[in-house]
Structure formats: C-alpha cells, structure tokens
C-alpha cells in the first residue's frame, strides 16, 4: 500500500482490494481516506478516471520520525 517514500502512491482499486482481504469494507475505506485527506495526511490525484493517493510530505516526515524511534538501536533497556 503506502511505502515510506514521498513519491510512492497507491491506486484506489489497490487500496480497496488490500483492505477487503483483511475484512475492511469499501465504505469504511472511503470514510477513512476522506478523513486522512481532510487531516492533511494523504493527498489524492486523478489520472483520467483513476485516483491515486500518497502520503503528504508532512506525513512522510512523521512516518520517518516514528520509524527512527521504533527501530533505533542502543536505546534504553526495557524493564518490563
């Protein structure tokens, strides 16, 4: 689906099909995409009759920061 790269994009049909596989209906996908666009997390573009979505540069930066925190090495030791 979305790759952690600003230029990566996903087609609307691909997004719906991927969500369908895990039991998420098209209606819920449409609502979620609409909310993410409104929040400035993803942006859409049309090419003819097809729609594509990608992370905004702001969301891409947030994703990169989160990945650095999650996957950093030499962090604090977890004490459960």
LUMLUMDREN-2810 file (N, C-alpha, C; in Angstrom, 1 decimal):
<atoms>
<atom><aa>X</aa><ch>A</ch><at>N</at><xx>0.8</xx><yy>-1.2</yy><zz>0.0</zz></atom>
<atom><aa>X</aa><ch>A</ch><at>CA</at><xx>0.0</xx><yy>0.0</yy><zz>0.0</zz></atom>
<atom><aa>X</aa><ch>A</ch><at>C</at><xx>0.9</xx><yy>1.2</yy><zz>0.0</zz></atom>
<atom><aa>X</aa><ch>A</ch><at>N</at><xx>0.9</xx><yy>2.0</yy><zz>1.1</zz></atom>
<atom><aa>X</aa><ch>A</ch><at>CA</at><xx>1.8</xx><yy>3.2</yy><zz>1.1</zz></atom>
<atom><aa>X</aa><ch>A</ch><at>C</at><xx>3.2</xx><yy>2.7</yy><zz>1.6</zz></atom>
<atom><aa>X</aa><ch>A</ch><at>N</at><xx>4.1</xx><yy>3.2</yy><zz>0.8</zz></atom>
<atom><aa>X</aa><ch>A</ch><at>CA</at><xx>5.5</xx><yy>3.0</yy><zz>1.2</zz></atom>
<atom><aa>X</aa><ch>A</ch><at>C</at><xx>6.1</xx><yy>4.2</yy><zz>1.8</zz></atom>
<atom><aa>X</aa><ch>A</ch><at>N</at><xx>7.0</xx><yy>4.1</yy><zz>2.7</zz></atom>
<atom><aa>X</aa><ch>A</ch><at>CA</at><xx>7.6</xx><yy>5.3</yy><zz>3.4</zz></atom>
<atom><aa>X</aa><ch>A</ch><at>C</at><xx>8.5</xx><yy>6.1</yy><zz>2.4</zz></atom>
<atom><aa>X</aa><ch>A</ch><at>N</at><xx>7.9</xx><yy>6.6</yy><zz>1.4</zz></atom>
<atom><aa>X</aa><ch>A</ch><at>CA</at><xx>8.6</xx><yy>7.4</yy><zz>0.5</zz></atom>
<atom><aa>X</aa><ch>A</ch><at>C</at><xx>7.6</xx><yy>8.4</yy><zz>-0.2</zz></atom>
<atom><aa>X</aa><ch>A</ch><at>N</at><xx>8.0</xx><yy>9.6</yy><zz>-0.2</zz></atom>
<atom><aa>X</aa><ch>A</ch><at>CA</at><xx>7.1</xx><yy>10.7</yy><zz>-0.6</zz></atom>
<atom><aa>X</aa><ch>A</ch><at>C</at><xx>6.5</xx><yy>10.4</yy><zz>-2.1</zz></atom>
<atom><aa>X</aa><ch>A</ch><at>N</at><xx>7.3</xx><yy>9.8</yy><zz>-2.9</zz></atom>
<atom><aa>X</aa><ch>A</ch><at>CA</at><xx>6.8</xx><yy>9.6</yy><zz>-4.3</zz></atom>
<atom><aa>X</aa><ch>A</ch><at>C</at><xx>6.0</xx><yy>8.4</yy><zz>-4.5</zz></atom>
<atom><aa>X</aa><ch>A</ch><at>N</at><xx>5.9</xx><yy>7.5</yy><zz>-3.5</zz></atom>
<atom><aa>X</aa><ch>A</ch><at>CA</at><xx>5.1</xx><yy>6.2</yy><zz>-3.6</zz></atom>
<atom><aa>X</aa><ch>A</ch><at>C</at><xx>3.7</xx><yy>6.6</yy><zz>-3.6</zz></atom>
<atom><aa>X</aa><ch>A</ch><at>N</at><xx>2.9</xx><yy>5.9</yy><zz>-4.4</zz></atom>
<atom><aa>X</aa><ch>A</ch><at>CA</at><xx>1.4</xx><yy>6.2</yy><zz>-4.4</zz></atom>
<atom><aa>X</aa><ch>A</ch><at>C</at><xx>0.7</xx><yy>4.9</yy><zz>-4.6</zz></atom>
<atom><aa>X</aa><ch>A</ch><at>N</at><xx>-0.6</xx><yy>4.9</yy><zz>-4.2</zz></atom>
<atom><aa>X</aa><ch>A</ch><at>CA</at><xx>-1.4</xx><yy>3.7</yy><zz>-4.3</zz></atom>
<atom><aa>X</aa><ch>A</ch><at>C</at><xx>-2.7</xx><yy>4.0</yy><zz>-5.0</zz></atom>
<atom><aa>X</aa><ch>A</ch><at>N</at><xx>-3.0</xx><yy>3.1</yy><zz>-5.9</zz></atom>
<atom><aa>X</aa><ch>A</ch><at>CA</at><xx>-4.3</xx><yy>3.3</yy><zz>-6.7</zz></atom>
<atom><aa>X</aa><ch>A</ch><at>C</at><xx>-5.5</xx><yy>3.0</yy><zz>-5.8</zz></atom>
<atom><aa>X</aa><ch>A</ch><at>N</at><xx>-6.6</xx><yy>3.7</yy><zz>-6.0</zz></atom>
<atom><aa>X</aa><ch>A</ch><at>CA</at><xx>-7.8</xx><yy>3.5</yy><zz>-5.3</zz></atom>
<atom><aa>X</aa><ch>A</ch><at>C</at><xx>-8.2</xx><yy>2.0</yy><zz>-5.3</zz></atom>
<atom><aa>X</aa><ch>A</ch><at>N</at><xx>-8.2</xx><yy>1.4</yy><zz>-6.4</zz></atom>
<atom><aa>X</aa><ch>A</ch><at>CA</at><xx>-8.6</xx><yy>0.0</yy><zz>-6.5</zz></atom>
<atom><aa>X</aa><ch>A</ch><at>C</at><xx>-7.7</xx><yy>-0.9</yy><zz>-5.7</zz></atom>
<atom><aa>X</aa><ch>A</ch><at>N</at><xx>-6.4</xx><yy>-0.7</yy><zz>-5.8</zz></atom>
<atom><aa>X</aa><ch>A</ch><at>CA</at><xx>-5.5</xx><yy>-1.5</yy><zz>-5.0</zz></atom>
<atom><aa>X</aa><ch>A</ch><at>C</at><xx>-5.8</xx><yy>-1.3</yy><zz>-3.5</zz></atom>
<atom><aa>X</aa><ch>A</ch><at>N</at><xx>-6.0</xx><yy>-0.1</yy><zz>-3.1</zz></atom>
<atom><aa>X</aa><ch>A</ch><at>CA</at><xx>-6.3</xx><yy>0.1</yy><zz>-1.7</zz></atom>
<atom><aa>X</aa><ch>A</ch><at>C</at><xx>-7.6</xx><yy>-0.6</yy><zz>-1.2</zz></atom>
<atom><aa>X</aa><ch>A</ch><at>N</at><xx>-8.6</xx><yy>-0.5</yy><zz>-2.0</zz></atom>
<atom><aa>X</aa><ch>A</ch><at>CA</at><xx>-9.9</xx><yy>-1.2</yy><zz>-1.7</zz></atom>
<atom><aa>X</aa><ch>A</ch><at>C</at><xx>-9.7</xx><yy>-2.8</yy><zz>-1.6</zz></atom>
<atom><aa>X</aa><ch>A</ch><at>N</at><xx>-9.0</xx><yy>-3.3</yy><zz>-2.6</zz></atom>
<atom><aa>X</aa><ch>A</ch><at>CA</at><xx>-8.7</xx><yy>-4.7</yy><zz>-2.6</zz></atom>
<atom><aa>X</aa><ch>A</ch><at>C</at><xx>-7.9</xx><yy>-5.2</yy><zz>-1.5</zz></atom>
<atom><aa>X</aa><ch>A</ch><at>N</at><xx>-6.8</xx><yy>-4.5</yy><zz>-1.1</zz></atom>
<atom><aa>X</aa><ch>A</ch><at>CA</at><xx>-6.0</xx><yy>-4.8</yy><zz>0.0</zz></atom>
<atom><aa>X</aa><ch>A</ch><at>C</at><xx>-6.8</xx><yy>-4.8</yy><zz>1.3</zz></atom>
<atom><aa>X</aa><ch>A</ch><at>N</at><xx>-7.6</xx><yy>-3.8</yy><zz>1.5</zz></atom>
<atom><aa>X</aa><ch>A</ch><at>CA</at><xx>-8.4</xx><yy>-3.8</yy><zz>2.7</zz></atom>
<atom><aa>X</aa><ch>A</ch><at>C</at><xx>-9.5</xx><yy>-4.9</yy><zz>2.8</zz></atom>
<atom><aa>X</aa><ch>A</ch><at>N</at><xx>-10.0</xx><yy>-5.2</yy><zz>1.6</zz></atom>
<atom><aa>X</aa><ch>A</ch><at>CA</at><xx>-11.0</xx><yy>-6.2</yy><zz>1.5</zz></atom>
<atom><aa>X</aa><ch>A</ch><at>C</at><xx>-10.5</xx><yy>-7.6</yy><zz>2.0</zz></atom>
<atom><aa>X</aa><ch>A</ch><at>N</at><xx>-9.2</xx><yy>-7.8</yy><zz>1.7</zz></atom>
<atom><aa>X</aa><ch>A</ch><at>CA</at><xx>-8.6</xx><yy>-9.1</yy><zz>2.1</zz></atom>
<atom><aa>X</aa><ch>A</ch><at>C</at><xx>-8.6</xx><yy>-9.3</yy><zz>3.6</zz></atom>
<atom><aa>X</aa><ch>A</ch><at>N</at><xx>-8.5</xx><yy>-8.2</yy><zz>4.4</zz></atom>
<atom><aa>X</aa><ch>A</ch><at>CA</at><xx>-8.4</xx><yy>-8.2</yy><zz>5.8</zz></atom>
<atom><aa>X</aa><ch>A</ch><at>C</at><xx>-9.8</xx><yy>-7.8</yy><zz>6.4</zz></atom>
<atom><aa>X</aa><ch>A</ch><at>N</at><xx>-10.8</xx><yy>-7.9</yy><zz>5.6</zz></atom>
<atom><aa>X</aa><ch>A</ch><at>CA</at><xx>-12.2</xx><yy>-7.7</yy><zz>6.1</zz></atom>
<atom><aa>X</aa><ch>A</ch><at>C</at><xx>-12.7</xx><yy>-6.2</yy><zz>6.3</zz></atom>
<atom><aa>X</aa><ch>A</ch><at>N</at><xx>-12.0</xx><yy>-5.3</yy><zz>5.7</zz></atom>
<atom><aa>X</aa><ch>A</ch><at>CA</at><xx>-12.4</xx><yy>-3.9</yy><zz>5.8</zz></atom>
<atom><aa>X</aa><ch>A</ch><at>C</at><xx>-13.2</xx><yy>-3.6</yy><zz>4.5</zz></atom>
<atom><aa>X</aa><ch>A</ch><at>N</at><xx>-14.4</xx><yy>-3.1</yy><zz>4.7</zz></atom>
<atom><aa>X</aa><ch>A</ch><at>CA</at><xx>-15.3</xx><yy>-2.8</yy><zz>3.6</zz></atom>
<atom><aa>X</aa><ch>A</ch><at>C</at><xx>-15.0</xx><yy>-1.5</yy><zz>2.9</zz></atom>
<atom><aa>X</aa><ch>A</ch><at>N</at><xx>-15.5</xx><yy>-1.4</yy><zz>1.7</zz></atom>
<atom><aa>X</aa><ch>A</ch><at>CA</at><xx>-15.2</xx><yy>-0.2</yy><zz>0.8</zz></atom>
<atom><aa>X</aa><ch>A</ch><at>C</at><xx>-15.7</xx><yy>1.0</yy><zz>1.5</zz></atom>
<atom><aa>X</aa><ch>A</ch><at>N</at><xx>-16.9</xx><yy>1.0</yy><zz>2.1</zz></atom>
<atom><aa>X</aa><ch>A</ch><at>CA</at><xx>-17.5</xx><yy>2.1</yy><zz>2.8</zz></atom>
<atom><aa>X</aa><ch>A</ch><at>C</at><xx>-16.5</xx><yy>2.7</yy><zz>3.8</zz></atom>
<atom><aa>X</aa><ch>A</ch><at>N</at><xx>-16.0</xx><yy>1.8</yy><zz>4.6</zz></atom>
<atom><aa>X</aa><ch>A</ch><at>CA</at><xx>-15.1</xx><yy>2.2</yy><zz>5.7</zz></atom>
<atom><aa>X</aa><ch>A</ch><at>C</at><xx>-13.8</xx><yy>2.8</yy><zz>5.1</zz></atom>
<atom><aa>X</aa><ch>A</ch><at>N</at><xx>-13.3</xx><yy>2.2</yy><zz>4.0</zz></atom>
<atom><aa>X</aa><ch>A</ch><at>CA</at><xx>-12.1</xx><yy>2.7</yy><zz>3.4</zz></atom>
<atom><aa>X</aa><ch>A</ch><at>C</at><xx>-12.3</xx><yy>4.1</yy><zz>2.9</zz></atom>
<atom><aa>X</aa><ch>A</ch><at>N</at><xx>-13.5</xx><yy>4.3</yy><zz>2.2</zz></atom>
<atom><aa>X</aa><ch>A</ch><at>CA</at><xx>-13.8</xx><yy>5.7</yy><zz>1.7</zz></atom>
<atom><aa>X</aa><ch>A</ch><at>C</at><xx>-13.9</xx><yy>6.7</yy><zz>2.8</zz></atom>
<atom><aa>X</aa><ch>A</ch><at>N</at><xx>-14.5</xx><yy>6.3</yy><zz>3.9</zz></atom>
<atom><aa>X</aa><ch>A</ch><at>CA</at><xx>-14.6</xx><yy>7.3</yy><zz>5.1</zz></atom>
<atom><aa>X</aa><ch>A</ch><at>C</at><xx>-13.2</xx><yy>7.6</yy><zz>5.6</zz></atom>
<atom><aa>X</aa><ch>A</ch><at>N</at><xx>-12.4</xx><yy>6.6</yy><zz>5.8</zz></atom>
<atom><aa>X</aa><ch>A</ch><at>CA</at><xx>-11.0</xx><yy>6.7</yy><zz>6.3</zz></atom>
<atom><aa>X</aa><ch>A</ch><at>C</at><xx>-10.2</xx><yy>7.6</yy><zz>5.4</zz></atom>
<atom><aa>X</aa><ch>A</ch><at>N</at><xx>-10.2</xx><yy>7.3</yy><zz>4.1</zz></atom>
<atom><aa>X</aa><ch>A</ch><at>CA</at><xx>-9.4</xx><yy>8.1</yy><zz>3.2</zz></atom>
<atom><aa>X</aa><ch>A</ch><at>C</at><xx>-9.9</xx><yy>9.5</yy><zz>3.2</zz></atom>
<atom><aa>X</aa><ch>A</ch><at>N</at><xx>-11.2</xx><yy>9.8</yy><zz>3.2</zz></atom>
<atom><aa>X</aa><ch>A</ch><at>CA</at><xx>-11.7</xx><yy>11.1</yy><zz>3.3</zz></atom>
<atom><aa>X</aa><ch>A</ch><at>C</at><xx>-11.1</xx><yy>11.9</yy><zz>4.5</zz></atom>
<atom><aa>X</aa><ch>A</ch><at>N</at><xx>-11.1</xx><yy>11.2</yy><zz>5.7</zz></atom>
<atom><aa>X</aa><ch>A</ch><at>CA</at><xx>-10.6</xx><yy>11.8</yy><zz>6.9</zz></atom>
<atom><aa>X</aa><ch>A</ch><at>C</at><xx>-9.1</xx><yy>12.0</yy><zz>6.9</zz></atom>
<atom><aa>X</aa><ch>A</ch><at>N</at><xx>-8.4</xx><yy>11.1</yy><zz>6.3</zz></atom>
<atom><aa>X</aa><ch>A</ch><at>CA</at><xx>-6.9</xx><yy>11.3</yy><zz>6.1</zz></atom>
<atom><aa>X</aa><ch>A</ch><at>C</at><xx>-6.6</xx><yy>12.5</yy><zz>5.2</zz></atom>
<atom><aa>X</aa><ch>A</ch><at>N</at><xx>-7.4</xx><yy>12.6</yy><zz>4.1</zz></atom>
<atom><aa>X</aa><ch>A</ch><at>CA</at><xx>-7.2</xx><yy>13.8</yy><zz>3.3</zz></atom>
<atom><aa>X</aa><ch>A</ch><at>C</at><xx>-7.5</xx><yy>15.1</yy><zz>4.0</zz></atom>
<atom><aa>X</aa><ch>A</ch><at>N</at><xx>-8.6</xx><yy>15.1</yy><zz>4.7</zz></atom>
<atom><aa>X</aa><ch>A</ch><at>CA</at><xx>-9.0</xx><yy>16.3</yy><zz>5.5</zz></atom>
<atom><aa>X</aa><ch>A</ch><at>C</at><xx>-8.0</xx><yy>16.7</yy><zz>6.5</zz></atom>
<atom><aa>X</aa><ch>A</ch><at>N</at><xx>-7.3</xx><yy>15.7</yy><zz>7.1</zz></atom>
<atom><aa>X</aa><ch>A</ch><at>CA</at><xx>-6.3</xx><yy>15.9</yy><zz>8.1</zz></atom>
<atom><aa>X</aa><ch>A</ch><at>C</at><xx>-4.9</xx><yy>16.2</yy><zz>7.6</zz></atom>
<atom><aa>X</aa><ch>A</ch><at>N</at><xx>-4.8</xx><yy>16.2</yy><zz>6.2</zz></atom>
<atom><aa>X</aa><ch>A</ch><at>CA</at><xx>-3.6</xx><yy>16.6</yy><zz>5.6</zz></atom>
<atom><aa>X</aa><ch>A</ch><at>C</at><xx>-2.5</xx><yy>15.4</yy><zz>5.7</zz></atom>
<atom><aa>X</aa><ch>A</ch><at>N</at><xx>-3.0</xx><yy>14.2</yy><zz>5.9</zz></atom>
<atom><aa>X</aa><ch>A</ch><at>CA</at><xx>-2.0</xx><yy>13.1</yy><zz>6.0</zz></atom>
<atom><aa>X</aa><ch>A</ch><at>C</at><xx>-1.8</xx><yy>12.4</yy><zz>4.6</zz></atom>
<atom><aa>X</aa><ch>A</ch><at>N</at><xx>-2.8</xx><yy>12.4</yy><zz>3.8</zz></atom>
<atom><aa>X</aa><ch>A</ch><at>CA</at><xx>-2.6</xx><yy>11.9</yy><zz>2.4</zz></atom>
<atom><aa>X</aa><ch>A</ch><at>C</at><xx>-3.2</xx><yy>12.9</yy><zz>1.4</zz></atom>
<atom><aa>X</aa><ch>A</ch><at>N</at><xx>-2.7</xx><yy>12.8</yy><zz>0.2</zz></atom>
<atom><aa>X</aa><ch>A</ch><at>CA</at><xx>-3.3</xx><yy>13.7</yy><zz>-0.9</zz></atom>
<atom><aa>X</aa><ch>A</ch><at>C</at><xx>-3.6</xx><yy>12.8</yy><zz>-2.1</zz></atom>
<atom><aa>X</aa><ch>A</ch><at>N</at><xx>-4.6</xx><yy>13.2</yy><zz>-2.8</zz></atom>
<atom><aa>X</aa><ch>A</ch><at>CA</at><xx>-5.1</xx><yy>12.4</yy><zz>-3.9</zz></atom>
<atom><aa>X</aa><ch>A</ch><at>C</at><xx>-4.8</xx><yy>13.1</yy><zz>-5.2</zz></atom>
<atom><aa>X</aa><ch>A</ch><at>N</at><xx>-4.7</xx><yy>12.4</yy><zz>-6.3</zz></atom>
<atom><aa>X</aa><ch>A</ch><at>CA</at><xx>-4.6</xx><yy>12.9</yy><zz>-7.6</zz></atom>
<atom><aa>X</aa><ch>A</ch><at>C</at><xx>-5.3</xx><yy>12.0</yy><zz>-8.6</zz></atom>
<atom><aa>X</aa><ch>A</ch><at>N</at><xx>-5.8</xx><yy>12.6</yy><zz>-9.6</zz></atom>
<atom><aa>X</aa><ch>A</ch><at>CA</at><xx>-6.6</xx><yy>11.8</yy><zz>-10.6</zz></atom>
<atom><aa>X</aa><ch>A</ch><at>C</at><xx>-5.8</xx><yy>11.8</yy><zz>-11.9</zz></atom>
<atom><aa>X</aa><ch>A</ch><at>N</at><xx>-5.8</xx><yy>10.6</yy><zz>-12.6</zz></atom>
<atom><aa>X</aa><ch>A</ch><at>CA</at><xx>-5.3</xx><yy>10.5</yy><zz>-13.9</zz></atom>
<atom><aa>X</aa><ch>A</ch><at>C</at><xx>-6.4</xx><yy>9.8</yy><zz>-14.7</zz></atom>
<atom><aa>X</aa><ch>A</ch><at>N</at><xx>-7.1</xx><yy>10.6</yy><zz>-15.5</zz></atom>
<atom><aa>X</aa><ch>A</ch><at>CA</at><xx>-8.3</xx><yy>10.1</yy><zz>-16.2</zz></atom>
<atom><aa>X</aa><ch>A</ch><at>C</at><xx>-9.3</xx><yy>9.8</yy><zz>-15.2</zz></atom>
<atom><aa>X</aa><ch>A</ch><at>N</at><xx>-9.8</xx><yy>8.5</yy><zz>-15.2</zz></atom>
<atom><aa>X</aa><ch>A</ch><at>CA</at><xx>-10.8</xx><yy>8.1</yy><zz>-14.3</zz></atom>
<atom><aa>X</aa><ch>A</ch><at>C</at><xx>-10.2</xx><yy>7.4</yy><zz>-13.1</zz></atom>
<atom><aa>X</aa><ch>A</ch><at>N</at><xx>-8.9</xx><yy>7.3</yy><zz>-13.0</zz></atom>
<atom><aa>X</aa><ch>A</ch><at>CA</at><xx>-8.3</xx><yy>6.6</yy><zz>-11.8</zz></atom>
<atom><aa>X</aa><ch>A</ch><at>C</at><xx>-7.8</xx><yy>7.6</yy><zz>-10.8</zz></atom>
<atom><aa>X</aa><ch>A</ch><at>N</at><xx>-7.9</xx><yy>7.2</yy><zz>-9.5</zz></atom>
<atom><aa>X</aa><ch>A</ch><at>CA</at><xx>-7.5</xx><yy>8.0</yy><zz>-8.4</zz></atom>
<atom><aa>X</aa><ch>A</ch><at>C</at><xx>-6.3</xx><yy>7.4</yy><zz>-7.7</zz></atom>
<atom><aa>X</aa><ch>A</ch><at>N</at><xx>-5.4</xx><yy>8.2</yy><zz>-7.3</zz></atom>
<atom><aa>X</aa><ch>A</ch><at>CA</at><xx>-4.2</xx><yy>7.7</yy><zz>-6.6</zz></atom>
<atom><aa>X</aa><ch>A</ch><at>C</at><xx>-4.0</xx><yy>8.5</yy><zz>-5.4</zz></atom>
<atom><aa>X</aa><ch>A</ch><at>N</at><xx>-3.4</xx><yy>7.9</yy><zz>-4.3</zz></atom>
<atom><aa>X</aa><ch>A</ch><at>CA</at><xx>-3.2</xx><yy>8.6</yy><zz>-3.1</zz></atom>
<atom><aa>X</aa><ch>A</ch><at>C</at><xx>-1.7</xx><yy>8.4</yy><zz>-2.6</zz></atom>
<atom><aa>X</aa><ch>A</ch><at>N</at><xx>-1.2</xx><yy>9.4</yy><zz>-1.9</zz></atom>
<atom><aa>X</aa><ch>A</ch><at>CA</at><xx>0.2</xx><yy>9.3</yy><zz>-1.4</zz></atom>
<atom><aa>X</aa><ch>A</ch><at>C</at><xx>0.2</xx><yy>10.0</yy><zz>-0.1</zz></atom>
<atom><aa>X</aa><ch>A</ch><at>N</at><xx>1.2</xx><yy>9.7</yy><zz>0.7</zz></atom>
<atom><aa>X</aa><ch>A</ch><at>CA</at><xx>1.5</xx><yy>10.4</yy><zz>1.9</zz></atom>
<atom><aa>X</aa><ch>A</ch><at>C</at><xx>1.8</xx><yy>11.9</yy><zz>1.6</zz></atom>
<atom><aa>X</aa><ch>A</ch><at>N</at><xx>1.4</xx><yy>12.8</yy><zz>2.3</zz></atom>
<atom><aa>X</aa><ch>A</ch><at>CA</at><xx>1.9</xx><yy>14.2</yy><zz>2.2</zz></atom>
<atom><aa>X</aa><ch>A</ch><at>C</at><xx>3.3</xx><yy>14.3</yy><zz>2.7</zz></atom>
<atom><aa>X</aa><ch>A</ch><at>N</at><xx>4.0</xx><yy>15.3</yy><zz>2.3</zz></atom>
<atom><aa>X</aa><ch>A</ch><at>CA</at><xx>5.4</xx><yy>15.4</yy><zz>2.8</zz></atom>
<atom><aa>X</aa><ch>A</ch><at>C</at><xx>5.4</xx><yy>15.5</yy><zz>4.3</zz></atom>
<atom><aa>X</aa><ch>A</ch><at>N</at><xx>4.4</xx><yy>16.2</yy><zz>4.9</zz></atom>
<atom><aa>X</aa><ch>A</ch><at>CA</at><xx>4.3</xx><yy>16.3</yy><zz>6.4</zz></atom>
<atom><aa>X</aa><ch>A</ch><at>C</at><xx>4.2</xx><yy>14.9</yy><zz>7.0</zz></atom>
<atom><aa>X</aa><ch>A</ch><at>N</at><xx>3.2</xx><yy>14.1</yy><zz>6.4</zz></atom>
<atom><aa>X</aa><ch>A</ch><at>CA</at><xx>3.0</xx><yy>12.7</yy><zz>7.0</zz></atom>
<atom><aa>X</aa><ch>A</ch><at>C</at><xx>4.2</xx><yy>11.8</yy><zz>6.7</zz></atom>
<atom><aa>X</aa><ch>A</ch><at>N</at><xx>4.9</xx><yy>12.0</yy><zz>5.6</zz></atom>
<atom><aa>X</aa><ch>A</ch><at>CA</at><xx>6.1</xx><yy>11.3</yy><zz>5.3</zz></atom>
<atom><aa>X</aa><ch>A</ch><at>C</at><xx>7.2</xx><yy>11.6</yy><zz>6.4</zz></atom>
<atom><aa>X</aa><ch>A</ch><at>N</at><xx>7.3</xx><yy>12.8</yy><zz>6.8</zz></atom>
<atom><aa>X</aa><ch>A</ch><at>CA</at><xx>8.3</xx><yy>13.2</yy><zz>7.8</zz></atom>
<atom><aa>X</aa><ch>A</ch><at>C</at><xx>7.9</xx><yy>12.6</yy><zz>9.1</zz></atom>
<atom><aa>X</aa><ch>A</ch><at>N</at><xx>6.6</xx><yy>12.6</yy><zz>9.5</zz></atom>
<atom><aa>X</aa><ch>A</ch><at>CA</at><xx>6.1</xx><yy>12.0</yy><zz>10.7</zz></atom>
<atom><aa>X</aa><ch>A</ch><at>C</at><xx>6.4</xx><yy>10.5</yy><zz>10.7</zz></atom>
<atom><aa>X</aa><ch>A</ch><at>N</at><xx>6.2</xx><yy>9.8</yy><zz>9.6</zz></atom>
<atom><aa>X</aa><ch>A</ch><at>CA</at><xx>6.4</xx><yy>8.4</yy><zz>9.5</zz></atom>
<atom><aa>X</aa><ch>A</ch><at>C</at><xx>7.9</xx><yy>8.1</yy><zz>9.7</zz></atom>
<atom><aa>X</aa><ch>A</ch><at>N</at><xx>8.8</xx><yy>8.9</yy><zz>9.1</zz></atom>
<atom><aa>X</aa><ch>A</ch><at>CA</at><xx>10.2</xx><yy>8.7</yy><zz>9.2</zz></atom>
<atom><aa>X</aa><ch>A</ch><at>C</at><xx>10.7</xx><yy>8.9</yy><zz>10.7</zz></atom>
<atom><aa>X</aa><ch>A</ch><at>N</at><xx>10.1</xx><yy>9.9</yy><zz>11.4</zz></atom>
<atom><aa>X</aa><ch>A</ch><at>CA</at><xx>10.5</xx><yy>10.2</yy><zz>12.8</zz></atom>
<atom><aa>X</aa><ch>A</ch><at>C</at><xx>10.0</xx><yy>9.0</yy><zz>13.6</zz></atom>
<atom><aa>X</aa><ch>A</ch><at>N</at><xx>8.8</xx><yy>8.5</yy><zz>13.4</zz></atom>
<atom><aa>X</aa><ch>A</ch><at>CA</at><xx>8.3</xx><yy>7.3</yy><zz>14.1</zz></atom>
<atom><aa>X</aa><ch>A</ch><at>C</at><xx>9.2</xx><yy>6.1</yy><zz>13.9</zz></atom>
<atom><aa>X</aa><ch>A</ch><at>N</at><xx>9.5</xx><yy>5.9</yy><zz>12.6</zz></atom>
<atom><aa>X</aa><ch>A</ch><at>CA</at><xx>10.4</xx><yy>4.7</yy><zz>12.3</zz></atom>
<atom><aa>X</aa><ch>A</ch><at>C</at><xx>11.7</xx><yy>4.8</yy><zz>13.0</zz></atom>
<atom><aa>X</aa><ch>A</ch><at>N</at><xx>12.3</xx><yy>6.0</yy><zz>13.1</zz></atom>
<atom><aa>X</aa><ch>A</ch><at>CA</at><xx>13.6</xx><yy>6.1</yy><zz>13.8</zz></atom>
<atom><aa>X</aa><ch>A</ch><at>C</at><xx>13.4</xx><yy>5.8</yy><zz>15.2</zz></atom>
<atom><aa>X</aa><ch>A</ch><at>N</at><xx>12.4</xx><yy>6.2</yy><zz>15.9</zz></atom>
<atom><aa>X</aa><ch>A</ch><at>CA</at><xx>12.1</xx><yy>5.9</yy><zz>17.3</zz></atom>
<atom><aa>X</aa><ch>A</ch><at>C</at><xx>11.9</xx><yy>4.4</yy><zz>17.5</zz></atom>
<atom><aa>X</aa><ch>A</ch><at>N</at><xx>11.1</xx><yy>3.8</yy><zz>16.6</zz></atom>
<atom><aa>X</aa><ch>A</ch><at>CA</at><xx>10.7</xx><yy>2.4</yy><zz>16.8</zz></atom>
<atom><aa>X</aa><ch>A</ch><at>C</at><xx>11.9</xx><yy>1.5</yy><zz>16.6</zz></atom>
<atom><aa>X</aa><ch>A</ch><at>N</at><xx>12.7</xx><yy>1.8</yy><zz>15.5</zz></atom>
<atom><aa>X</aa><ch>A</ch><at>CA</at><xx>13.8</xx><yy>0.9</yy><zz>15.1</zz></atom>
<atom><aa>X</aa><ch>A</ch><at>C</at><xx>15.2</xx><yy>1.3</yy><zz>15.6</zz></atom>
<atom><aa>X</aa><ch>A</ch><at>N</at><xx>15.3</xx><yy>2.3</yy><zz>16.4</zz></atom>
<atom><aa>X</aa><ch>A</ch><at>CA</at><xx>16.6</xx><yy>2.8</yy><zz>16.8</zz></atom>
<atom><aa>X</aa><ch>A</ch><at>C</at><xx>17.4</xx><yy>1.7</yy><zz>17.6</zz></atom>
<atom><aa>X</aa><ch>A</ch><at>N</at><xx>18.6</xx><yy>1.8</yy><zz>17.5</zz></atom>
<atom><aa>X</aa><ch>A</ch><at>CA</at><xx>19.5</xx><yy>0.8</yy><zz>18.3</zz></atom>
<atom><aa>X</aa><ch>A</ch><at>C</at><xx>20.1</xx><yy>1.5</yy><zz>19.5</zz></atom>
<atom><aa>X</aa><ch>A</ch><at>N</at><xx>20.4</xx><yy>0.7</yy><zz>20.5</zz></atom>
<atom><aa>X</aa><ch>A</ch><at>CA</at><xx>21.1</xx><yy>1.3</yy><zz>21.6</zz></atom>
<atom><aa>X</aa><ch>A</ch><at>C</at><xx>20.3</xx><yy>2.2</yy><zz>22.5</zz></atom>
<atom><aa>X</aa><ch>A</ch><at>N</at><xx>18.9</xx><yy>2.0</yy><zz>22.4</zz></atom>
<atom><aa>X</aa><ch>A</ch><at>CA</at><xx>18.0</xx><yy>2.7</yy><zz>23.3</zz></atom>
<atom><aa>X</aa><ch>A</ch><at>C</at><xx>18.1</xx><yy>2.2</yy><zz>24.7</zz></atom>
<atom><aa>X</aa><ch>A</ch><at>N</at><xx>17.2</xx><yy>2.7</yy><zz>25.5</zz></atom>
<atom><aa>X</aa><ch>A</ch><at>CA</at><xx>17.1</xx><yy>2.3</yy><zz>26.8</zz></atom>
<atom><aa>X</aa><ch>A</ch><at>C</at><xx>16.7</xx><yy>0.8</yy><zz>26.9</zz></atom>
<atom><aa>X</aa><ch>A</ch><at>N</at><xx>17.1</xx><yy>0.2</yy><zz>28.0</zz></atom>
<atom><aa>X</aa><ch>A</ch><at>CA</at><xx>16.7</xx><yy>-1.2</yy><zz>28.2</zz></atom>
<atom><aa>X</aa><ch>A</ch><at>C</at><xx>15.3</xx><yy>-1.3</yy><zz>28.8</zz></atom>
<atom><aa>X</aa><ch>A</ch><at>N</at><xx>14.5</xx><yy>-2.2</yy><zz>28.2</zz></atom>
<atom><aa>X</aa><ch>A</ch><at>CA</at><xx>13.2</xx><yy>-2.3</yy><zz>28.7</zz></atom>
<atom><aa>X</aa><ch>A</ch><at>C</at><xx>13.2</xx><yy>-3.1</yy><zz>30.0</zz></atom>
<atom><aa>X</aa><ch>A</ch><at>N</at><xx>12.5</xx><yy>-2.7</yy><zz>30.9</zz></atom>
<atom><aa>X</aa><ch>A</ch><at>CA</at><xx>12.4</xx><yy>-3.3</yy><zz>32.2</zz></atom>
<atom><aa>X</aa><ch>A</ch><at>C</at><xx>11.1</xx><yy>-3.9</yy><zz>32.5</zz></atom>
<atom><aa>X</aa><ch>A</ch><at>N</at><xx>10.3</xx><yy>-4.2</yy><zz>31.5</zz></atom>
<atom><aa>X</aa><ch>A</ch><at>CA</at><xx>9.0</xx><yy>-4.9</yy><zz>31.6</zz></atom>
<atom><aa>X</aa><ch>A</ch><at>C</at><xx>8.1</xx><yy>-4.5</yy><zz>32.7</zz></atom>
</atoms>
